[in-house]
Amino acid sequence: MIPPQQLIQETIERYKTRSAERGSNIRKLSSGSVLNVDTPERVNRRLERIARNPVAASILSEAKISIDDLSSEEFNRVVQERIIGQRDLMSISYLEYGLKVSRSICRIILRSRSGSVIGYGTGFMVSPRLLLTNNHVLSSVEEAMPALAEFNYQSSIEGQMLQSSAYELDPITFFITNQYLDYSLVAVKEKLDGSPLNDFGWNPLIEEQGKVIVGEYVNIIQHPKGEPKQVALRENQLVDLLDDFLHYQTDTAPGSSGSPVFNDQWEVVGLHHSGVPKMDDQGNYLTIDGSVWTPGMGEDRIAWVANEGIRISQIIKDIKNQQNLSQVQRTLRSGLFDGSQLPLPVVKEQKSLTTTINNGIVTWTIPLQVSVNLGQAGIVSSSQTNSVTVHPTPDSQSAKTSLSDVELPDIAPDAEWQAELRQLERLRTGEILYYDQVEDTQNRDQYYSEIVSKLNSLNKSELFNHLHQLLEKTHTRKLDYEPKKYLYPWVDLQPDSKIRSIYSRLEYTPEQIIQEDLLIEKRRASRLQEIILRESLTTAEILERVNTLERDLPYNCEHVVPQSWFKDVSPKPMKGDLHHLFACEMACNSFRGNSPFTDFDDFDNFEEATRNNCGKSEGNRFEPGFGKGEAARATLYFLLRYPGVINNLNKEYKPEHLKTLLDWHKQYPVTEHEKHRNMAVASKQKQGNRNPLIDFPEWTDLIDFSLGIG
């Protein structure tokens, strides 16, 4: 996010005030050694720190140089050339250490109280539970409450997005902020989806002086504008050290708010927070082509001349000076300074799941990750990539204790699944359109032609019955419930080729969510075999355990009309009906359960507030965090297609619930994603029928939906 105008102006004033000192430093740098620019005291502290730094020691070791054998003059020369980096060649270990520390850096997703995304920032873990970012990113407990910290939001070497992990913040437990130093330190909750927070490690905060001197280059790892993780390597040269701030010059884009600023030994030396824009004589910001900048052009058009960060030693000092802390807060704060600093683990390349189709066989390349908790500086885990060829019959391996331990079943995708995957790849390469509005409009008009011709003569009951008959007659394929085959590769795809959970809007690639469901399928198969082999169980007991198994190991797929509402209906085409199936991570799926949708009033007190951005739940009520329009239209379709299946005598919908659905339908208009879904499901390759509420949103006032409730 772009810093507030007042903050940028304060940065500009500091930069102007220091113009003489900065100019002197730049002249010294252009004419002599970097060791001759800063004060002798700072330089000596820097040399002393380098002498005992493990990263610097490894660089000297690779060059077969022993510190003990060097004179003072030789040591200064070697430090300047090889460690402070006055020559272009760097040790390859420099990149390895950078990869390790990058694991703890996350994208901050800023959200309103209603759950809408309103901006992004960057943050990073500085202890097992505490995250550091800017005050202007998270300025209060209220702003931090709905925000998420998303780790691993980055691409692989193949250019595919990796599986990210989002965590809720816990500002009620711990929140310290300082507007002048522009930092906020906030607790992070342990995981939404089960993966340990410590898998991402943390970067220790070091109060000791000597981490950087004027003339050195610094590195910034960041999520600029909320984009996947990026790094600016040695593009920012430190040109001035103030009491509380660092100024580093660059001719590239500014850093992202809340990013860590590292020295070449990958120690945190600052917290990036603002930039100095290039201006004309009238004080107008200038663009990169020299014209006057306006806010509508976007931050990336500004010509920036320098960056400013807060010195990490000053942030540490302020954190230590905090007095009004509870015992829990003091314990969490002590985790910043407990002195433990174990060696960084080795990181192997982490790959995303990829798909290869060759001679009718699909090969899935799957990352298996082993997490290691190494304490204060234990920053990374290792991963191994296995290639698995997929065929239909699960093997007989017994159930494992966690998904990371489970091998995928051998599954041979049939021609239909292969076609879905090819369609996805063709979209990514630009060979086909995501949504063809012209073709879809023609299909729609032909589909409803008979009803449209007599629409004005139909009352609400008659229109309901005509639509029901049309949807039933044209539902020519009753699909099995296989979301990995029928839903994820194409139907539920977003315009950017991603999958987003309907209630939380957490983002996945189709490959990621297919991989998770394959792992769940494997566990189900193993557990099912164990159940069947128990000869003492009756048929009824086996069926009961199978139902429990499906509940305990759900797919990442939501039936907008819960399965339990139609479990006694036979046959059950509604189980695989794509019009009311949406991708939804298991945490949100379980959180909603089988509760009907509702709107909570502002004065409602409910036990479970927003969980994982899924929504609100209390008793037999659920309000989604997102996707209200989609969920409402899918439910209204269900009433038209399967009248009487939803029973108002149970804990399901009653006629008074219809107002909520119709209100959501009107408040949240039809999206391109829904139009794409509707067109895909209506194809002959899928079901053949359409959702009238997507095609003609205005028809809701002409239909008596109460006829659909039994």
Secondary structure as UniProt FT lines:
FT   HELIX           5..17
FT   HELIX           19..31
FT   HELIX           34..36
FT   HELIX           40..51
FT   HELIX           54..62
FT   TURN            63..64
FT   HELIX           67..69
FT   HELIX           72..78
FT   HELIX           79..83
FT   HELIX           93..102
FT   TURN            103..104
FT   STRAND          105..111
FT   TURN            113..114
FT   STRAND          117..125
FT   STRAND          130..133
FT   TURN            135..137
FT   HELIX           141..144
FT   TURN            145..146
FT   STRAND          148..151
FT   TURN            157..158
FT   STRAND          165..169
FT   TURN            171..173
FT   STRAND          175..178
FT   TURN            179..182
FT   STRAND          183..188
FT   HELIX           197..200
FT   TURN            214..215
FT   STRAND          217..222
FT   HELIX           224..226
FT   STRAND          230..241
FT   STRAND          245..249
FT   TURN            257..258
FT   STRAND          260..262
FT   TURN            264..265
FT   STRAND          268..277
FT   TURN            281..282
FT   STRAND          285..287
FT   TURN            288..289
FT   HELIX           295..297
FT   HELIX           299..301
FT   STRAND          304..311
FT   HELIX           312..320
FT   HELIX           327..334
FT   TURN            335..336
FT   STRAND          354..358
FT   TURN            359..360
FT   STRAND          361..370
FT   TURN            376..377
FT   STRAND          382..389
FT   HELIX           403..405
FT   HELIX           415..428
FT   TURN            429..430
FT   HELIX           437..447
FT   HELIX           449..453
FT   HELIX           455..457
FT   HELIX           460..474
FT   HELIX           483..486
FT   TURN            487..492
FT   TURN            495..496
FT   STRAND          499..500
FT   TURN            502..504
FT   STRAND          507..508
FT   HELIX           510..532
FT   TURN            535..536
FT   HELIX           539..552
FT   STRAND          557..559
FT   HELIX           563..565
FT   TURN            567..568
FT   HELIX           573..576
FT   HELIX           578..580
FT   STRAND          581..583
FT   HELIX           586..592
FT   TURN            593..594
FT   TURN            602..603
FT   TURN            612..613
FT   STRAND          615..618
FT   TURN            619..620
FT   STRAND          621..624
FT   HELIX           628..641
FT   TURN            643..644
FT   TURN            648..651
FT   HELIX           655..657
FT   HELIX           658..667
FT   HELIX           672..682
FT   TURN            684..687
FT   HELIX           692..695
FT   HELIX           697..702
FT   HELIX           705..708
//
